[in-house]
Amino acid sequence: MEQEQANALRKPFNKTQIDQIPKRNNKTGNTIYLDYVGHAHVTDRLLQVDPSWTWQPVAFDQTTGQPVTDEFGGLWIVLTVCGVTRYGYGWADGDKGGNAIKEAIGDAIRNASMRFGVALDLWMKEPASPPAPTKPAKDLKPTKKLPANVPASLDDGERIAVAYAAIALATTVESLRTIWSEHADILDIADNGTTIRAYINQRKDEIEKAG
């Protein structure tokens, strides 16, 4: 990616392209309004910089061929712009049905685009709400060691995506334990460990049933 392209991705959006979305503050109970740029404007920015940009889910279900989502309908994707690939996560905020899938895709593309600097100034305004730490699953013993096959340059979100993809492709229960052990430090922080443990248990049941 050329510096000119990187600068074009980070170019601030016009005020007419910025909307507001209500969000409940879990600490105070008040509703706050956050600035954001919609999926259409983000897509237009990507097309302006790289007409050949692409995205795809991180993993597909081996039985149905459908993209792998978590229990909340969350979707991990990889977004490639100007030959550079980065990860993103999107979900439909509890919605169901076909529209929820489209919302998750659009949210994931916006999230991945932020990693290229698209509307990053607006994302930085969003108040942080870090999850409380939780204990790892009893039958899986984590370590703090970063796996040798995972580049140290990956950020937390990218490491989570790598772990989810590995879990989706795992063929033995032992390999699931290894994945958890290698990635537990970041997965346990990601969502208090709840979603990832549920997904590991789901894959464990699928592997055991497959025999």
C-alpha positions in Angstrom: 0.0 0.0 0.0 1.3 3.4 -1.0 1.4 6.3 1.5 -1.0 8.2 -0.7 -3.5 5.4 -0.6 -3.1 5.1 3.2 -3.7 8.9 3.5 -6.8 8.7 1.3 -8.3 6.0 3.6 -7.8 8.1 6.7 -9.2 11.3 5.1 -11.9 12.7 7.4 -15.5 12.3 6.3 -17.7 15.3 5.5 -20.2 16.2 8.2 -23.1 15.3 5.9 -21.7 11.7 5.8 -21.6 11.4 9.6 -24.6 10.0 11.5 -25.3 9.4 15.1 -26.3 6.2 16.9 -27.7 5.9 20.4 -25.8 3.8 22.8 -26.6 3.0 26.4 -23.9 3.7 29.0 -23.9 0.5 31.2 -22.2 2.4 34.1 -24.6 5.3 34.3 -27.7 4.0 32.6 -27.8 7.1 30.4 -28.1 7.1 26.6 -25.2 8.7 24.7 -25.0 9.4 21.0 -21.9 8.3 19.0 -20.8 9.6 15.7 -20.4 7.0 13.0 -20.1 6.6 9.2 -22.5 4.1 7.6 -21.7 1.0 5.6 -22.4 2.7 2.3 -20.0 5.6 2.9 -17.3 3.2 4.1 -17.8 1.1 1.0 -17.6 4.2 -1.2 -14.3 5.1 0.5 -12.8 1.7 -0.1 -13.9 1.7 -3.8 -12.3 5.2 -4.3 -9.0 3.9 -2.9 -9.0 0.4 -4.3 -11.8 -0.7 -6.7 -10.7 -4.3 -6.3 -11.0 -4.5 -2.5 -12.4 -7.7 -1.2 -13.5 -9.4 2.0 -14.3 -12.9 3.2 -15.3 -14.7 6.4 -12.4 -16.0 8.5 -13.8 -19.5 8.6 -16.6 -21.6 7.1 -18.6 -24.4 8.7 -17.2 -27.7 7.4 -20.7 -29.2 7.2 -22.9 -26.4 5.7 -20.3 -24.3 4.0 -21.8 -21.2 5.7 -19.6 -18.6 7.4 -18.8 -19.4 11.0 -20.6 -17.0 13.5 -20.6 -16.9 17.2 -23.6 -17.4 19.5 -24.4 -13.7 19.2 -24.4 -13.8 15.4 -21.0 -12.1 15.4 -18.8 -12.5 12.3 -15.0 -12.4 11.9 -13.8 -11.3 8.4 -10.6 -10.5 6.6 -10.6 -7.3 4.5 -8.0 -6.8 1.8 -7.3 -3.3 0.5 -4.4 -2.4 -1.8 -2.9 -5.8 -1.2 -3.0 -5.5 2.6 -5.2 -7.8 4.6 -6.6 -7.1 8.1 -9.2 -8.5 10.4 -12.6 -7.2 11.6 -15.6 -8.2 13.7 -19.2 -7.4 13.2 -22.5 -8.3 14.8 -26.2 -7.4 14.5 -26.7 -6.3 18.1 -29.1 -9.2 18.8 -31.2 -8.9 15.7 -32.4 -12.0 13.9 -33.0 -13.1 10.3 -31.6 -12.0 6.9 -31.3 -8.4 7.9 -29.2 -9.4 10.9 -26.7 -11.1 8.6 -26.4 -8.1 6.4 -26.0 -5.9 9.5 -23.2 -8.2 10.8 -21.4 -8.0 7.4 -21.7 -4.3 7.2 -20.5 -3.8 10.8 -17.6 -6.2 10.2 -16.5 -4.3 7.1 -16.7 -1.0 9.0 -14.7 -2.5 11.9 -12.1 -3.9 9.6 -11.9 -0.6 7.6 -11.1 1.2 10.9 -7.9 -0.9 11.1 -6.9 0.8 7.8 -7.8 4.2 9.4 -11.2 4.7 7.8 -13.2 6.9 10.2 -10.7 6.2 12.9 -11.2 9.6 14.4 -14.8 8.8 15.1 -14.0 5.3 16.6 -11.6 7.0 19.0 -14.4 9.1 20.4 -16.3 6.0 21.6 -15.8 5.5 25.4 -13.9 2.4 26.4 -15.6 -0.3 28.4 -13.1 -3.0 29.1 -14.6 -6.3 30.3 -13.8 -7.7 33.7 -11.3 -10.6 33.7 -12.7 -14.1 34.2 -11.3 -17.5 35.0 -10.5 -19.9 32.1 -12.3 -23.1 31.6 -11.3 -25.7 34.2 -10.5 -28.5 31.7 -8.3 -26.2 29.6 -5.1 -24.9 31.1 -3.9 -21.6 29.5 -0.5 -20.2 29.2 0.8 -16.7 28.4 3.0 -17.9 25.6 2.4 -16.6 22.1 2.3 -19.5 19.6 5.3 -19.7 17.4 3.2 -19.7 14.2 1.4 -16.4 15.1 3.4 -13.2 14.2 4.2 -11.0 17.1 3.1 -8.0 15.0 -0.6 -9.1 15.1 -2.8 -6.9 17.3 -5.3 -8.4 19.8 -8.2 -8.4 17.4 -6.2 -10.2 14.7 -5.0 -12.8 17.3 -8.6 -13.5 18.2 -9.5 -14.0 14.6 -6.6 -16.4 14.1 -7.8 -18.4 17.1 -11.4 -18.6 15.9 -10.2 -19.8 12.5 -8.1 -22.4 14.1 -11.0 -23.7 16.3 -13.2 -23.9 13.2 -10.6 -26.0 11.4 -9.7 -28.2 14.4 -10.2 -32.0 13.9 -9.4 -33.3 17.4 -10.3 -32.4 21.0 -6.6 -32.2 21.8 -6.1 -29.6 19.2 -8.8 -27.5 20.8 -7.1 -27.7 24.1 -3.8 -26.6 22.5 -5.5 -23.7 20.8 -7.0 -22.5 24.0 -3.7 -22.9 25.9 -1.9 -20.9 23.3 -4.4 -18.1 23.0 -6.2 -18.0 26.3 -4.6 -14.8 27.5 -6.3 -12.8 24.8 -9.4 -14.9 24.3 -10.3 -14.7 28.0 -10.1 -10.9 27.8 -12.0 -10.6 24.5 -15.4 -11.4 25.8 -14.8 -12.6 29.4 -14.1 -16.0 27.8 -17.9 -16.8 27.6 -18.3 -16.9 23.8 -15.1 -18.5 23.0 -15.6 -21.3 25.6 -19.1 -21.9 24.2 -17.7 -22.2 20.7 -14.9 -24.5 21.8 -17.5 -26.8 23.5 -19.6 -26.7 20.4 -16.7 -27.8 18.2 -15.7 -30.4 20.8 -19.2 -31.9 20.6 -19.1 -31.9 16.8 -15.7 -33.6 16.7 -16.8 -36.3 19.2 -20.0 -37.0 17.3 -18.0 -37.3 14.1 -16.1 -40.0 15.8 
